[in-house]
Amino acid sequence: MTTTDDPWHQVDEGWGRQAATFASLSEPGNCREYVALHHELAVDTGERLLDVACGAGLALELAALRGAVCAGIDASPRLLAVAKDRSPGADLRVGDMCAMPWDDGSFDVVTSFRGIWGTTPDAVTEVFRVLAPGGRVGITVWGHLKASLGAWALSPFRLASEPKVANQAAMVSLGRPGAGEELLTRCGFADVRRVDIPFAWEFPDPETYARALASSGPAYEAIQAVGEQAFLAHATDVARERLRDGLPLRAEIKVVGYLARKPAPSRLPEPPAEPSRAGFVAEPASTPEVERLYADDMDDNGYVMNTTRMFAHQPAVLNGLFDLQAQAHQAASLSIRQRGVLIAAMASTLGDSYCSLAWGERLARRATPALAAGLIGGDDSGWTEDEQALAAWARKVVRDPNGTTAEHLAPLRHVGFGDAKIVAITAFVTLRMAWSTMNDALGVHPDPELGASAPPALLDAVSYGRTIEGATRFSR
Ligand SMILES: C[S@@+](CC[C@H](N)C(=O)[O-])C[C@H]1O[C@@H](n2cnc3c(N)ncnc32)[C@H](O)[C@@H]1O
């Protein structure tokens, strides 16, 4: 709720009193700034664009030429009347930029040309609100005035009373290095950057310059202090010293542009806040299928394996992979010990610690810890001939499937595996590789329970891959 006591209602007194002169003598001098900022923002056809403190609306006319669907707000009804005359189809409102009459997320682009200052930070909060997620903002302010060749053109404003001059300095402070970046970041904007914006006023003669300047809001503050005639005389004198033969009066002034973006919510689901026992993914939500998989693990092992926690995100894939593996090892009539040899040889060659430990421990129970550790280290002595043939083949499949030859199958054939079983054995190895690769790629560590039950020789042999300690951090 605003009242006519709110300061923005006083703005028109200064800014609106010579609206027609401002629009035709002063505002066109800003055209380089408008074009440059629209270019930086890549304003495009169909985009909903709001210009804050739009004044007489020349910037809006130029944005419409780029195809933007334009809206504007300004505190001065008399300036806005000019804007409406120029852009009858635009959504133009008289109002306060610190309490804008548009819904959240109404615009794709918001601009403001020297309309938002260090003294009006609330306007930036409003800009953030009315921008759609992902929307862009571009704000210009005066830059380093003392370093500007054309600073003379603004000097008559200093005829204003001391408090008014102090307020003008506070407004301009937004152009200082870091000031705009800090304000925009504090208001929630991302990708904040500062660019130099070209700005040059040109006038045919000192009198025209003085008239143009006198039509602005800050000039009115000076006029209130010294009177209109004195202001015009002073400004004309200042400009006379800058006359150049055959060329217009020219005042190049440093203008800073701040560009930023309202962050868009990520389209990707949030990653887990911290790694879980399921690796880089969170544990899946409880469903009947997930609970069934967990119950099977409890029956088989007395605990839920980390790999199950990860794979339970896709129960159908997990069950399918299980079934395929079973079909493959049944087709080859592999014993559990033969399967263990194939898996341990495959996993150790691949560098996968999880399956090396899980199946190494089973092999240790069915043979000896030393034999299991030896096989994992690449020493197959002590294993039967068929087990040695299986281990050698598994390692070749992992290490260099393009480097195999028909001769490499001879040891398998020698121990009685025909073509159909060789295909089934190779399928079993590659299906198990898929499982190991899933664990490793998704950061699934071996279960701490495996570390507790594995014999020391085996733990020493598995010196690669993801560590058991990596999982103990997440134990529950
Ligand atoms: C330096 S002028 C810039 C005008 C315009 N952007 C241009 O480039 O010519 C500042 C503008 O801010 C407007 N203004 C000042 N306070 C305002 C407020 N609280 N809400 C909306 N507009 C305001 C003035 O009426 C004036 O048009």
The ligand as a Gaussian input file, in Angstrom:
#p B3LYP/6-31G(d) Opt

LIG

0 1
 C       18.336000       8.877000     -14.759000
 S       16.635000       8.719000     -15.134000
 C       16.682000       7.392000     -16.256000
 C       15.469000       7.284000     -17.085000
 C       15.580000       6.337000     -18.250000
 N       15.969000       5.038000     -17.805000
 C       16.537000       6.858000     -19.269000
 O       17.432000       6.131000     -19.670000
 O       16.364000       8.005000     -19.728000
 C       15.933000       8.078000     -13.668000
 C       14.474000       7.705000     -13.789000
 O       14.090000       7.081000     -12.578000
 C       12.740000       7.409000     -12.313000
 N       12.527000       7.106000     -10.891000
 C       13.091000       7.664000      -9.802000
 N       12.671000       7.072000      -8.664000
 C       11.818000       6.077000      -9.043000
 C       11.041000       5.112000      -8.337000
 N       11.089000       5.008000      -7.008000
 N       10.301000       4.258000      -9.054000
 C       10.244000       4.322000     -10.409000
 N       10.959000       5.231000     -11.117000
 C       11.722000       6.095000     -10.460000
 C       12.671000       8.852000     -12.710000
 O       11.344000       9.284000     -12.923000
 C       13.502000       8.853000     -13.955000
 O       12.720000       8.598000     -15.101000

